[in-house]
Amino acid sequence: MARNGTLRLTAFAAVLSGLATGGPAQAQQRTGIGEEAYSNFFENAPEGFIPPPLHPEGVRLRTEELGEGVYALFSDHPGVDNSGFIVGERGVLVIDAHINGEMARQIQSAVSAVTDRPILYLVNTNYHGDHTFGNSSFPAETKIIAHRATAERMRRFEHEREFLLPTVNGDTSVYADATLRLPDITFEESLRIDLGGRVVEVWHFGRGNTPGDTVVYAPDAKAAWTGNLVVGEESIAVVFEGRTSEYLATIARLAGTLDIRTIVPGHGFKTTGATLGRYMAYLSSLLNDVRRAFDAGWTEEETVAALSLEERWLPAADSQLAALRPFFVGLHRLNVQQTYLDLAGR
């Protein structure tokens, strides 16, 4: 099992405990995070769900070389975003801009530590602010790339600032320096980016965590950056925007298309292509269990209460991720809710 950096899991467990104590209130009617219900998402989440802790205070990004000219940037906090960059003869492609100017500058410093070539491209793997709010702190000459659906949702800039508040303990100063910077280049299915002597592939395999989830692939290193589509070793899928059946099909297409040795997830520990099999098994089990409950006439509340997360999907009790078990339990409850709402037609 891959381990990355020194993890402050004791501190993270305390964060989880605090969030759980002040958890989201139960709404009278829950509608999920579809396009119209975006702003009410955390209020509508089921009891036990813990917002992901994304506050970057004190976080450092550690550089790991995955192959010649191919680098991952791993956060030393298990909740905060990872990143990475790929170096060619003409310049550099960066994956994700992070949540603010300080973190964006950390990424750029990591690049400058290994090359003086310019950052030609920046790929946003999804529209969420922790992946895009750093856009405005990259050079004006850097071309930003995103899927069309991601670019559309990035226009909800003020909405996204509000949405992220529970993930940063209500601290608006975290992204006070962020301004809207939209992509220069959008795509539908795939792009091939020539950096000079090295081609990088940018893929959209379908809807998963968000409508525009994007995978960046370095064929020479067989390394893939998956954003929130895959969130690390010993994790489960995050069905934030529903469509569980589509998420399953997306992971299957990803697994069947790319030869992946290393996955750099949007959050969490480095993992391997084998995690795609774990995700497909989890999503299939989730979908089948919720469908049986729905067909039996169970209510949403009854289904969420009954379908607890099985031990096989949790980090092992002796794992370095054991402190995250309550987080994954709550996340599964959200996944059950979102899947039920899918079947009910939202």
C-alpha positions in Angstrom: 0.0 0.0 0.0 1.4 3.4 -1.0 2.1 6.0 1.7 2.8 9.6 0.9 4.4 12.1 3.3 4.0 12.7 7.0 0.3 12.7 7.8 -1.2 14.7 10.6 -4.0 12.2 11.2 -4.4 13.0 14.9 -5.2 16.6 14.0 -7.4 15.4 11.1 -9.3 13.2 13.5 -9.9 16.2 15.7 -11.3 18.1 12.7 -13.6 15.3 11.9 -14.8 15.1 15.5 -15.5 18.9 15.5 -17.4 18.8 12.2 -19.4 15.8 13.3 -20.5 17.6 16.5 -21.7 20.5 14.5 -23.0 18.4 11.6 -25.5 19.5 9.0 -29.0 20.1 10.0 -31.7 17.7 8.7 -33.9 19.4 6.2 -37.6 18.6 5.9 -37.2 17.8 2.2 -33.9 16.7 0.6 -33.2 17.2 -3.0 -29.6 16.4 -3.6 -26.9 18.4 -5.4 -28.5 18.6 -8.8 -28.1 21.9 -10.7 -31.0 23.5 -8.8 -30.2 22.3 -5.3 -26.5 23.2 -5.3 -26.6 25.8 -2.5 -28.5 23.5 -0.1 -26.3 20.5 -0.4 -24.6 20.4 3.0 -27.9 21.3 4.7 -29.6 18.5 2.9 -26.9 15.9 3.5 -27.9 13.0 5.8 -27.1 12.9 9.5 -23.5 11.6 10.0 -22.1 13.2 6.8 -18.9 15.2 7.5 -17.9 17.9 5.0 -14.4 17.2 3.6 -11.8 19.3 5.5 -10.1 21.4 2.8 -8.6 24.2 4.9 -5.0 24.6 3.6 -3.5 26.3 6.7 0.1 25.0 7.2 -0.2 22.5 4.3 2.8 21.6 2.3 2.9 19.9 -1.0 5.6 17.2 -1.4 7.1 16.6 -4.9 7.4 12.9 -6.0 8.9 12.0 -9.4 6.8 9.3 -11.1 8.9 9.1 -14.2 11.3 11.3 -16.2 9.7 14.7 -16.2 6.5 13.5 -14.5 5.8 14.8 -11.0 3.1 14.4 -8.4 2.5 16.9 -5.6 1.0 15.3 -2.5 -0.5 17.2 0.3 0.7 16.4 3.8 -2.9 16.7 5.0 -5.1 13.8 3.9 -8.1 16.0 3.0 -6.4 18.9 1.2 -5.9 18.7 -2.6 -3.0 17.0 -4.4 -1.6 18.4 -7.7 1.2 17.6 -10.1 3.0 18.7 -13.3 4.5 17.2 -16.4 7.6 18.7 -18.1 8.3 18.7 -21.9 11.0 20.3 -24.0 8.8 23.4 -24.7 7.3 23.8 -21.3 5.1 22.5 -18.4 1.5 21.3 -17.9 0.1 21.6 -14.3 -2.8 19.6 -13.0 -5.2 21.7 -10.8 -4.6 25.1 -9.4 -5.6 24.5 -5.8 -7.8 26.7 -3.5 -6.0 30.1 -3.3 -3.0 32.1 -4.4 -0.7 30.8 -1.7 -1.2 27.2 -2.7 -1.0 28.0 -6.4 2.4 29.6 -5.7 3.5 26.5 -3.9 2.7 24.6 -7.1 4.7 27.0 -9.2 7.6 26.9 -6.8 7.7 23.1 -7.0 7.8 23.5 -10.8 10.6 26.1 -10.7 12.6 23.8 -8.4 13.0 21.3 -11.2 12.8 23.3 -14.4 13.0 26.9 -15.7 10.6 26.1 -18.6 7.3 28.1 -18.6 4.0 26.7 -17.5 2.2 26.5 -20.8 -1.0 24.8 -19.6 -3.1 24.3 -16.5 -5.8 21.6 -16.4 -8.7 21.9 -14.0 -10.0 18.4 -13.3 -13.4 19.7 -12.1 -15.1 23.0 -11.3 -14.9 23.0 -7.5 -13.1 25.9 -6.0 -10.4 23.9 -4.2 -9.3 22.9 -7.8 -9.9 26.2 -9.6 -9.7 29.2 -7.2 -5.9 29.2 -7.7 -6.3 29.8 -11.5 -6.0 33.6 -11.1 -2.6 33.2 -9.5 -1.0 31.5 -12.5 0.8 33.5 -15.2 -1.4 35.3 -17.8 0.4 33.3 -20.5 -0.7 30.0 -19.1 -3.5 28.5 -21.0 -6.2 26.9 -18.8 -7.9 23.7 -20.0 -11.2 22.3 -18.8 -14.1 20.1 -19.9 -17.0 22.1 -21.3 -19.3 21.2 -18.4 -16.6 22.3 -15.9 -16.1 25.6 -17.6 -19.9 26.3 -17.5 -20.1 25.6 -13.8 -17.0 27.6 -13.0 -19.1 30.7 -13.8 -21.0 30.1 -10.6 -18.0 31.7 -8.8 -19.8 33.4 -5.9 -22.0 30.4 -5.4 -18.9 28.2 -5.2 -17.4 30.4 -2.6 -20.5 30.0 -0.4 -20.7 26.3 -1.1 -17.1 25.7 0.2 -17.6 27.4 3.5 -18.4 24.3 5.6 -15.2 22.7 4.2 -13.0 25.5 5.4 -14.6 26.0 8.9 -16.4 29.1 7.6 -13.2 30.9 7.0 -13.7 33.2 4.0 -10.1 34.4 4.2 -9.0 31.1 2.8 -9.9 32.2 -0.7 -10.3 35.9 -0.3 -7.6 36.5 -3.0 -9.4 34.3 -5.6 -10.9 35.9 -8.7 -12.8 34.2 -11.5 -10.5 33.0 -14.3 -12.2 30.8 -16.8 -10.6 28.3 -19.1 -9.1 29.3 -22.4 -9.5 25.9 -24.0 -12.5 23.5 -23.5 -13.0 20.0 -24.8 -15.7 17.3 -25.0 -14.0 13.9 -25.0 -10.2 14.1 -25.2 -7.2 16.2 -26.0 -3.5 15.5 -26.8 -1.2 18.2 -25.6 2.3 18.2 -27.1 4.8 19.7 -24.6 7.8 19.0 -26.9 9.1 15.5 -26.8 6.2 14.5 -24.5 2.5 14.1 -25.2 0.0 14.4 -22.4 -3.5 13.1 -22.8 -6.6 14.8 -21.3 -9.7 12.7 -21.0 -13.4 12.9 -20.1 -14.9 9.4 -19.6 -18.3 10.6 -18.4 -20.0 11.9 -15.3 -18.8 10.9 -11.9 -18.2 13.1 -8.9 -19.1 16.1 -11.2 -20.5 16.4 -14.7 -17.1 17.3 -16.2 -14.6 15.1 -14.4 -11.3 15.1 -16.2 -8.3 12.6 -16.1 -4.8 13.7 -17.1 -2.6 10.9 -18.3 1.1 10.7 -18.9 1.5 7.6 -21.1 5.3 7.3 -20.6 4.9 7.0 -16.8 1.5 5.3 -17.0 0.4 7.9 -14.4 -3.1 9.4 -14.2 -4.4 12.4 -12.3 -8.0 11.6 -11.5 -9.3 14.7 -9.6 -12.3 13.7 -7.5 -13.2 10.8 -9.7 -10.9 8.7 -7.6 -9.9 10.0 -4.2 -7.1 7.7 -3.1 -6.0 4.4 -1.6 -8.6 2.7 0.6 -11.2 5.2 -0.4 -14.7 4.9 -1.8 -16.3 6.9 -4.6 -17.8 10.3 -3.8 -21.2 10.6 -5.4 -21.6 14.3 -4.8 -23.7 15.0 -7.9 -25.6 11.7 -8.1 -26.0 9.6 -11.2 -24.4 6.5 -9.6 -25.0 4.3 -12.6 -23.2 6.9 -14.8 -20.3 7.0 -12.3 -20.0 3.2 -12.5 -19.9 3.4 -16.4 -17.4 6.2 -16.3 -15.0 4.2 -14.1 -15.4 1.2 -16.4 -14.5 3.3 -19.4 -11.5 4.7 -17.7 -10.3 1.2 -16.6 -10.8 -0.1 -20.1 -9.1 2.7 -21.9 -5.9 3.7 -20.0 -3.0 1.5 -18.9 -2.5 2.9 -15.4 0.3 2.1 -13.0 -0.1 5.1 -10.7 -3.1 7.2 -9.8 -2.6 10.6 -8.3 -6.0 11.3 -6.7 -7.5 14.7 -6.2 -7.3 14.0 -2.4 -5.7 11.3 -0.3 -2.9 8.8 -0.8 -1.3 7.7 -4.1 -2.8 4.5 -5.4 -2.7 2.1 -8.4 -5.0 1.2 -11.3 -6.3 -1.6 -9.1 -8.3 0.9 -7.2 -10.6 1.3 -10.3 -11.7 -2.3 -9.7 -12.5 -1.4 -6.0 -14.5 1.6 -7.2 -16.5 -0.5 -9.7 -17.3 -3.1 -7.1 -18.4 -0.5 -4.5 -20.6 1.4 -6.9 -22.2 -1.7 -8.2 -22.9 -2.9 -4.7 -24.3 0.6 -3.8 -26.5 0.7 -6.8 -27.9 -2.8 -6.4 -28.6 -2.4 -2.6 -30.3 1.0 -3.0 -32.4 -0.3 -6.0 -33.6 -3.3 -4.0 -34.7 -0.9 -1.2 -36.3 1.5 -3.6 -38.2 -1.3 -5.4 -39.4 -2.7 -2.0 -41.0 0.7 -1.3 -38.6 1.9 1.4 -38.4 5.7 2.0 -35.2 7.7 1.5 -34.7 7.9 5.3 -35.3 4.2 5.8 -32.9 3.3 3.0 -30.1 5.6 4.4 -30.6 4.2 7.9 -30.5 0.6 6.8 -27.7 0.5 4.3 -24.6 1.0 6.4 -21.1 0.8 5.0 -19.7 -2.7 5.1 -16.4 -3.3 6.8 -14.7 -4.4 3.5 -15.0 -0.8 2.2 -13.5 0.8 5.3 -9.8 1.5 5.9 -8.3 -1.3 8.1 -8.3 -0.7 11.8 -4.5 -0.7 11.8 -4.2 1.5 8.7 -2.8 5.0 8.7 -6.2 6.0 7.4 -8.1 4.5 10.3 -8.9 7.9 11.7 -10.9 8.6 8.5 -13.4 5.7 9.1 -16.1 8.0 10.5 -15.7 10.2 7.4 -16.2 7.3 5.0 -19.2 6.1 7.0 -20.8 9.5 6.6 -19.8 9.7 3.0 -21.4 6.3 2.3 -24.7 7.6 3.8 -24.5 10.5 1.4 -23.9 8.1 -1.5 -26.9 6.1 -0.5 -29.0 9.2 -0.4 -27.8 10.5 -3.7 -28.4 7.1 -5.4 -31.9 6.9 -3.9 -32.7 10.4 -5.3 -31.4 9.3 -8.7 -33.8 6.3 -8.7 -36.7 8.6 -7.5 -36.0 11.0 -10.4 -35.0 13.8 -8.0 
